[in-house]
Amino acid sequence: MNPGVLRSVQALRGLAALSVMLFHFRFNLNATWPGLGDKLFIWGASGVDLFFLISGFVITLTIKKTPADFSGVLTFFKRRALRILPAYYVILLLTFFLSGAMSVFHYSDKTLNFISSLIFQPAYTNNAPFYIDDSGMYNIRWTLNYEIYFYLAIGVLALIPMRLFAFAGYFILTLIVLPLACGQTFTLSPAGYDLGIKQLNLITNPIIFLFLAGMVLGYLYPLLLRANGRVMAILLAVSLGMTIWFFSNGQYQGHGLLSSGWLYFLILAFAIGAEKTLGRYVPDVLVRLGDISFSLYLIHTLVNKTLRKRLEGVGMEPGLLMFIAAIVLALLFAWLSWRYIEKPFQAKRAGRSPLQKAS
């Protein structure tokens, strides 16, 4: 097995982005066959939980190889910035200009949401776990607020000796002690807590436990590599079948560790353990889908909201044809974004982690 590439993780990342896209595009199928889109893809929003788990896993492997000094941490932040910011801001500005641009500033709530999108901050104290207008422009950005916060926290904590204890202590403080000290009842629900301050609501939201679950897998990575690959492959198949069965029966479709999160945790753990057995059989198309997954996640809402209006303007009604057209356009634009924005900046990331394909 090539230690530089975890094909199974990259494929899972691609499938997570695809599931979120299909969730947002499902209304086209509903327009032709009422309820079909919901039946097939209502679970798709939970792909975000898999993203968070993978982030925790990958960041743990990366930070374990990061020197515990300012130079090492600055390099870590640089790599994260080059990974996230160029594509994010380009697609954000495209969405802004194609969604009415200056009219945004005629409405205080739209202005607030746009500014919050520029600085990766929540806009409201309510509407957990999003803390933004999740029906507005660039609504998928809510996950990046958690991602950026997680990167910043891990990077700063990496400067502290005995990192594992620093990580554990900080997240115990923010996710358990702080809510309890504010008179809240501990919960794992992403409905979270109302502490009156939007930033506090975000950093105490239990959806962050998904990142921590991914970190557990990062620390268990050496053990997972030594596991029996065939046994892990069987367990992966069982966990996939179990997840399909639950989702098809309307169970565990939401966000959070106690909803879809624990199912995705099992899938990710067994996929990592089965890599040496199944990795070479993962189709290249799924690995390529993983390559463009970040751009696909960012750009599909532009297709869903803005370009859809253009399609309707030329006479294409919501339905199967628009469903297919939207998917093709989203994949095409995601590839262009990856090829001409992400890839050039990724080339600047010197000394990438052992998971260069999954990071």
C-alpha positions in Angstrom: 0.0 0.0 0.0 1.3 3.4 -0.9 1.3 5.4 2.4 1.0 8.6 0.5 -2.5 7.8 -0.7 -5.5 6.5 1.2 -7.8 5.9 -1.7 -10.7 4.8 0.5 -10.7 8.0 2.5 -10.5 10.1 -0.7 -13.4 8.2 -2.2 -15.5 8.7 1.0 -14.8 12.4 0.8 -16.0 12.4 -2.8 -19.2 10.5 -1.9 -19.8 12.9 1.0 -19.7 15.9 -1.3 -21.9 14.1 -3.8 -24.5 13.2 -1.2 -24.8 16.9 -0.1 -25.2 18.0 -3.7 -27.9 15.4 -4.4 -29.7 16.5 -1.2 -29.8 20.1 -2.6 -30.8 19.0 -6.1 -33.5 16.6 -5.0 -36.3 19.1 -5.6 -36.0 18.5 -9.3 -37.0 14.9 -8.9 -39.8 16.0 -6.6 -41.1 18.2 -9.4 -41.6 15.2 -11.7 -42.2 12.5 -9.2 -43.6 14.0 -5.9 -41.6 12.8 -2.9 -39.1 10.8 -4.9 -36.2 13.2 -4.4 -36.9 13.3 -0.7 -37.1 9.5 -0.4 -33.8 9.0 -2.3 -31.7 11.9 -1.0 -33.1 13.4 2.2 -30.3 11.8 4.1 -27.7 13.5 1.9 -27.2 16.5 4.1 -25.6 14.2 6.7 -22.6 13.9 4.3 -21.3 16.9 6.2 -20.8 14.7 9.3 -18.5 12.5 7.3 -16.6 15.6 6.2 -16.1 16.5 9.8 -14.9 13.0 10.8 -12.4 13.0 7.9 -11.2 16.4 8.8 -10.5 15.3 12.4 -8.7 12.2 11.1 -6.5 14.0 8.6 -5.7 17.0 10.8 -4.5 14.6 13.5 -2.1 12.8 11.2 -0.9 16.2 9.9 -0.4 17.8 13.4 1.4 14.7 14.7 4.2 15.5 12.2 4.2 19.2 12.8 7.1 20.5 15.0 6.0 21.9 18.3 7.3 25.4 17.6 6.0 28.6 16.0 7.6 27.8 12.7 5.9 24.4 12.5 2.5 25.8 13.5 2.8 28.7 11.0 3.6 26.1 8.3 0.5 24.2 9.4 -1.7 27.3 9.2 -0.2 28.2 5.8 -1.0 24.7 4.4 -4.5 24.9 5.7 -5.0 28.4 4.3 -3.8 27.3 0.8 -6.1 24.3 1.0 -9.2 26.3 1.9 -9.1 30.0 1.2 -8.4 30.4 -2.6 -11.3 28.3 -3.8 -13.5 29.5 -1.1 -13.2 33.2 -1.8 -13.3 32.8 -5.6 -16.5 30.9 -5.5 -17.9 33.1 -2.8 -17.3 36.2 -4.9 -18.7 34.5 -8.0 -21.9 33.6 -6.0 -22.0 37.2 -4.7 -21.9 38.8 -8.1 -24.2 36.3 -9.7 -26.8 36.6 -6.9 -27.5 40.3 -7.1 -24.3 41.8 -5.7 -25.0 45.3 -4.5 -28.6 44.5 -3.7 -27.3 42.4 -0.8 -26.4 45.7 1.0 -30.0 46.9 0.8 -31.0 44.3 3.4 -29.4 44.3 6.8 -29.7 40.5 7.3 -28.1 39.8 3.9 -25.3 42.2 4.7 -24.7 40.5 8.0 -24.6 37.1 6.4 -22.2 38.2 3.6 -19.8 39.8 6.1 -19.9 36.7 8.3 -19.1 34.6 5.2 -15.9 36.7 4.6 -14.6 36.2 8.2 -15.9 32.7 9.0 -18.1 33.8 11.8 -21.6 32.8 12.8 -24.3 35.5 12.1 -26.9 34.6 14.7 -27.1 33.0 18.2 -30.0 30.8 17.0 -30.6 28.3 14.2 -28.1 25.8 15.5 -25.9 24.2 14.3 -25.7 26.6 11.4 -25.9 30.0 13.1 -26.4 31.6 9.7 -29.3 31.9 7.3 -29.1 28.4 5.9 -31.5 29.2 3.1 -29.6 32.3 2.0 -26.7 33.0 -0.3 -23.8 30.5 0.0 -25.5 28.7 2.8 -23.1 25.8 2.8 -20.4 28.0 4.4 -21.7 27.2 7.9 -19.4 24.1 7.9 -16.4 26.2 7.1 -17.0 28.2 10.3 -16.4 24.9 12.3 -13.5 23.8 10.1 -11.6 27.1 10.5 -12.3 27.2 14.2 -11.0 23.6 14.5 -7.9 24.3 12.6 -7.1 27.4 14.7 -7.7 25.6 18.0 -5.6 22.6 17.0 -2.8 24.8 15.6 -2.5 26.9 18.8 -2.8 23.9 21.1 -0.1 22.2 19.2 2.4 24.7 20.7 1.7 23.2 24.2 3.8 20.3 25.5 2.0 17.0 25.8 -0.4 17.9 23.0 -2.8 15.1 23.5 -3.6 16.3 27.0 -3.8 19.9 25.7 -6.4 18.8 23.1 -8.4 16.8 25.5 -8.3 19.5 28.2 -9.4 22.3 25.8 -12.3 20.4 24.3 -13.5 19.1 27.7 -13.5 22.7 28.8 -15.4 24.1 25.8 -17.8 21.2 25.1 -18.6 20.1 28.7 -17.4 22.3 31.5 -18.4 25.7 29.9 -22.0 24.7 29.1 -22.4 23.1 32.5 -21.0 26.2 34.2 -23.5 28.3 32.3 -26.4 26.3 33.7 -26.9 24.1 30.6 -27.7 20.4 30.6 -25.1 18.4 28.7 -26.2 17.1 25.4 -24.7 15.5 22.2 -27.5 17.1 20.1 -26.3 19.6 17.5 -29.2 21.8 18.7 -26.5 22.9 21.1 -26.7 25.5 23.9 -27.9 29.1 24.0 -25.2 30.9 25.9 -26.2 34.3 24.5 -23.1 34.9 22.4 -23.0 33.4 18.9 -19.2 32.5 19.0 -19.7 30.7 22.3 -22.7 28.9 20.9 -20.5 27.7 18.0 -17.5 26.6 19.9 -19.7 24.7 22.4 -21.9 23.0 19.8 -21.8 19.2 20.2 -21.4 18.8 16.4 -17.7 19.4 17.2 -17.6 15.9 18.7 -17.5 14.6 15.1 -14.0 16.2 14.7 -12.9 14.7 17.9 -14.2 11.2 16.8 -12.1 11.7 13.7 -9.1 12.6 15.9 -9.5 9.3 17.8 -9.2 7.5 14.5 -6.1 9.6 13.7 -4.5 8.4 16.9 -5.6 4.8 16.3 -4.3 4.9 12.7 -1.2 2.8 13.5 -3.4 0.1 15.0 -5.9 0.2 12.1 -3.0 -0.3 9.7 -2.1 -3.5 11.5 -5.6 -4.8 11.6 -6.6 -7.8 9.5 -7.6 -6.2 6.2 -10.1 -8.9 5.2 -11.9 -8.7 8.5 -12.0 -4.9 8.2 -13.4 -5.2 4.7 -16.2 -7.5 5.9 -16.9 -5.0 8.7 -16.9 -2.2 6.2 -19.5 -4.0 4.1 -21.6 -4.7 7.1 -21.5 -1.0 8.3 -22.4 0.2 4.8 -25.3 -2.2 4.6 -26.5 -1.2 8.0 -26.2 2.5 7.1 -28.3 2.0 3.9 -30.9 0.1 5.9 -31.2 2.8 8.5 -31.3 5.6 6.0 -33.9 3.8 3.9 -36.1 3.5 7.0 -35.7 7.2 7.9 -33.4 6.6 10.8 -30.2 8.4 11.8 -30.4 10.8 8.9 -29.6 14.0 10.8 -26.4 15.7 12.0 -24.5 14.7 15.2 -22.6 11.9 16.7 -25.8 10.1 17.9 -27.4 10.4 14.5 -25.5 9.7 11.3 -22.2 10.4 12.9 -21.7 7.0 14.6 -22.6 5.2 11.4 -20.0 7.3 9.4 -17.5 6.7 12.2 -17.8 3.0 11.7 -17.6 3.3 7.9 -14.5 5.5 8.1 -12.7 3.3 10.7 -13.3 0.1 8.7 -12.4 1.8 5.4 -9.1 2.9 6.9 -8.5 -0.6 8.3 -9.4 -2.2 5.0 -7.2 0.1 2.8 -4.4 -2.4 2.3 -7.0 -5.0 1.1 -9.5 -2.9 -0.8 -7.6 0.3 -1.6 -6.3 -0.8 -4.9 -9.8 -1.7 -6.0 -11.3 1.7 -5.3 -12.4 3.0 -8.7 -10.3 5.9 -10.0 -13.4 7.9 -10.7 -14.2 7.9 -7.0 -10.7 9.0 -6.2 -11.0 11.8 -8.7 -14.4 12.7 -7.2 -12.5 13.0 -3.9 -10.0 15.3 -5.5 -12.7 17.8 -6.6 -14.9 17.2 -3.5 -14.1 20.6 -1.8 -14.8 22.6 -4.9 -17.9 20.5 -5.6 -19.2 21.2 -2.1 -18.6 24.9 -2.5 -19.9 25.4 -6.0 -22.9 23.2 -6.2 -25.1 25.8 -4.5 -24.1 28.3 -7.1 -25.5 25.9 -9.7 -28.5 25.1 -7.6 -29.6 28.7 -6.9 -28.1 31.0 -9.5 -27.4 29.0 -12.7 -30.8 27.2 -12.2 -32.5 30.5 -12.8 -30.6 30.9 -16.1 -31.7 27.4 -17.1 -35.3 28.2 -16.2 -34.9 31.4 -18.3 -34.2 29.4 -21.4 -37.3 27.2 -20.8 -35.9 24.3 -18.8 -38.4 23.5 -16.0 -37.5 21.7 -12.8 -37.5 18.0 -13.4 -35.3 15.1 -14.4 -33.6 17.0 -17.2 -32.6 19.9 -14.9 -31.5 17.4 -12.3 -29.1 15.8 -14.7 -28.0 19.1 -16.2 -27.3 20.6 -12.7 -25.2 17.6 -11.7 -23.2 17.7 -14.9 -22.6 21.5 -14.6 -21.7 21.2 -10.9 -19.2 18.4 -11.6 -17.7 20.4 -14.6 -17.3 23.6 -12.6 -15.9 21.7 -9.6 -13.3 20.2 -11.9 -12.4 23.6 -13.3 -12.1 25.0 -9.8 -9.9 22.2 -8.7 -7.8 22.3 -11.8 -7.2 26.1 -12.0 -7.6 27.2 -8.4 -7.1 24.4 -5.9 -4.3 22.5 -7.7 -2.0 25.4 -8.4 -2.2 26.5 -4.7 -1.8 22.9 -3.5 1.4 22.8 -5.5 2.7 25.5 -3.2 2.1 23.4 -0.1 5.6 22.1 0.6 6.1 18.9 2.6 2.5 17.6 2.6 1.3 15.1 5.1 1.2 11.3 4.6 -2.3 11.8 3.4 -1.5 14.2 0.6 -4.5 13.0 -1.4 -6.8 13.1 1.6 -5.7 16.4 3.1 
